[in-house]
Amino acid sequence: MVLEMGGKILVTGSSGQIGSELTGALISRFGSSNVIATDIQSPVRNDCRTASLDVTDRDAVFSFIKKEKVSTVIHLAAILSARGEKEPALAFNVNVNGMRNILDASVSADVGLLFFPSTIGVFGAGTPRENVPVETITRPSTMYGITKLLCEQLGEYYSAKYELDVRGMRLPGIVSYRAPPGGGTTDYSIEMLRAAAEGRGYSCFLKEDCRLPMMYMPDAIDSIMKMLEAPEDRLKHRTCFNVMAFSFSPSELEQEIRRLRPEFRVTYTPDERQLIADTWPRSLDTSAAAEEWGFAPSYTLTAMVDDMLKHLTPVSRRQ
Ligand SMILES: NC(=O)c1ccc[n+]([C@@H]2O[C@H](COP(=O)([O-])OP(=O)(O)OC[C@H]3O[C@@H](n4cnc5c(N)ncnc54)[C@H](O)[C@@H]3O)[C@@H](O)[C@H]2O)c1
């Protein structure tokens, strides 16, 4: 089942960092009358229908998907890594029970396609650090990673058992300027770019040499759209594709920023989020995504920093 024109597309967690941009891309491609943007509180946007939908409310999820005759679910609602370590019970409830509610309701209402993003958080301290293949040691040490790994496996189980077309990719840290990030370990990159654009210094919560896989939002959106439209018979994997555009450390990002803002300075005071980052790989093998659905990110680190600073710099500071 490939995402097609005409069916109703439900987006959960649509007010978040990714949802607020992906929803717009779905509207551009499939039309505003075919997209319903939901979140735990009704999203504020005027380009499509919106509604409040708490994914942990099983009855509400079942009746919403049935009543709206949903054909595709883009399931983004989740509690991310850093917040998940502070509120592990909430992370388990939203990430696992929310996913199970979406899966069961999708089967019951004959939904054709379900997309959800997994994460590099499924890897753990025992995973190789560089060029990590899709199939490798996945023993995460965070509640976020544990729940997302279970979601990957549930997606494969439901695909096999109920013929629901479930697809997902392990997103790296996503950098963007529109909506603020929701409590992840790579949020420092957006905070650092924002500080530089506003003429402030920045105190970084990760170590200066902590390299992690990353991607700019336009490439994340383009990748998700490509994956949604890929013919099912080309997919050998389902929910565990590795994707990333480039890796950088906080000090490498600082250097890139200084190219354009020579006065910019960062201090490094790692906190508990460093412990999460320490268990994640530095780079991933993305060849399965390239071969099976055409993954091909276009932004380099330099191009991303140029574009981010252009958009984040307040009008009063532009020359
Ligand atoms: N942003 C990244 O760097 C990144 C990296 C890897 C994976 N992901 C995944 O992408 C997806 C979207 O991430 P994001 O960065 O947009 O996160 P975000 O935190 O910005 O947004 C998540 C949204 O989910 C909503 N939500 C929380 N609990 C809910 C509930 N019970 N019912 C309905 N909605 C609820 C929140 O209100 C929020 O708007 C998540 O599944 C996340 O795990 C994101």
The ligand as an SDF file (V2000), in Angstrom:
LIG
                    3D

 44 48  0  0  0  0  0  0  0  0999 V2000
   13.3380   15.7340   16.3630 N   0  0  0  0  0  0  0  0  0  0  0  0
   14.2700   14.7980   16.3010 C   0  0  0  0  0  0  0  0  0  0  0  0
   15.4720   15.1140   16.3150 O   0  0  0  0  0  0  0  0  0  0  0  0
   13.8720   13.3380   16.2260 C   0  0  0  0  0  0  0  0  0  0  0  0
   14.8850   12.3850   16.0620 C   0  0  0  0  0  0  0  0  0  0  0  0
   14.5300   11.0440   15.9920 C   0  0  0  0  0  0  0  0  0  0  0  0
   13.2020   10.6720   16.0430 C   0  0  0  0  0  0  0  0  0  0  0  0
   12.2330   11.6090   16.1970 N   0  0  0  0  0  0  0  0  0  0  0  0
   10.8350   11.1520   16.2830 C   0  0  0  0  0  0  0  0  0  0  0  0
   10.0010   11.9630   15.4610 O   0  0  0  0  0  0  0  0  0  0  0  0
    8.7150   12.0940   16.0710 C   0  0  0  0  0  0  0  0  0  0  0  0
    8.3730   13.5600   16.1850 C   0  0  0  0  0  0  0  0  0  0  0  0
    9.3880   14.1680   16.9590 O   0  0  0  0  0  0  0  0  0  0  0  0
    9.4230   15.7340   17.2350 P   0  0  0  0  0  0  0  0  0  0  0  0
   10.8390   16.1090   17.2600 O   0  0  0  0  0  0  0  0  0  0  0  0
    8.4920   16.4410   16.3510 O   0  0  0  0  0  0  0  0  0  0  0  0
    8.9100   15.7380   18.7460 O   0  0  0  0  0  0  0  0  0  0  0  0
    8.1900   16.9020   19.5500 P   0  0  0  0  0  0  0  0  0  0  0  0
    8.3980   16.6050   21.0000 O   0  0  0  0  0  0  0  0  0  0  0  0
    8.5760   18.2300   19.0290 O   0  0  0  0  0  0  0  0  0  0  0  0
    6.6610   16.6420   19.1640 O   0  0  0  0  0  0  0  0  0  0  0  0
    5.9330   15.5510   19.6690 C   0  0  0  0  0  0  0  0  0  0  0  0
    4.4820   15.9550   19.7250 C   0  0  0  0  0  0  0  0  0  0  0  0
    3.7570   14.8770   20.3400 O   0  0  0  0  0  0  0  0  0  0  0  0
    2.7470   15.4560   21.1320 C   0  0  0  0  0  0  0  0  0  0  0  0
    2.2860   14.5110   22.1570 N   0  0  0  0  0  0  0  0  0  0  0  0
    2.8860   14.1570   23.3230 C   0  0  0  0  0  0  0  0  0  0  0  0
    2.1050   13.2970   24.0000 N   0  0  0  0  0  0  0  0  0  0  0  0
    0.9990   13.0930   23.2270 C   0  0  0  0  0  0  0  0  0  0  0  0
   -0.1670   12.3180   23.3810 C   0  0  0  0  0  0  0  0  0  0  0  0
   -0.3790   11.5650   24.4930 N   0  0  0  0  0  0  0  0  0  0  0  0
   -1.0880   12.3240   22.4020 N   0  0  0  0  0  0  0  0  0  0  0  0
   -0.9070   13.0930   21.2910 C   0  0  0  0  0  0  0  0  0  0  0  0
    0.1660   13.8660   21.0940 N   0  0  0  0  0  0  0  0  0  0  0  0
    1.1140   13.8590   22.0480 C   0  0  0  0  0  0  0  0  0  0  0  0
    3.3940   16.6970   21.7490 C   0  0  0  0  0  0  0  0  0  0  0  0
    2.3980   17.6220   22.1870 O   0  0  0  0  0  0  0  0  0  0  0  0
    4.2370   17.2100   20.5970 C   0  0  0  0  0  0  0  0  0  0  0  0
    3.5490   18.1920   19.8160 O   0  0  0  0  0  0  0  0  0  0  0  0
    8.7940   11.3670   17.4160 C   0  0  0  0  0  0  0  0  0  0  0  0
    8.2270   10.0890   17.2650 O   0  0  0  0  0  0  0  0  0  0  0  0
   10.2720   11.2520   17.6760 C   0  0  0  0  0  0  0  0  0  0  0  0
   10.5650   10.1240   18.4550 O   0  0  0  0  0  0  0  0  0  0  0  0
   12.5400   12.9390   16.3000 C   0  0  0  0  0  0  0  0  0  0  0  0
  1  2  1  0
  2  3  2  0
  2  4  1  0
  4  5  1  0
  4 44  2  0
  5  6  2  0
  6  7  1  0
  7  8  2  0
  8  9  1  0
  8 44  1  0
  9 10  1  0
  9 42  1  0
 10 11  1  0
 11 12  1  0
 11 40  1  0
 12 13  1  0
 13 14  1  0
 14 15  2  0
 14 16  1  0
 14 17  1  0
 17 18  1  0
 18 19  2  0
 18 20  1  0
 18 21  1  0
 21 22  1  0
 22 23  1  0
 23 24  1  0
 23 38  1  0
 24 25  1  0
 25 26  1  0
 25 36  1  0
 26 27  1  0
 26 35  1  0
 27 28  2  0
 28 29  1  0
 29 30  1  0
 29 35  2  0
 30 31  1  0
 30 32  2  0
 32 33  1  0
 33 34  2  0
 34 35  1  0
 36 37  1  0
 36 38  1  0
 38 39  1  0
 40 41  1  0
 40 42  1  0
 42 43  1  0
M  CHG  2   8   1  16  -1
M  END
$$$$
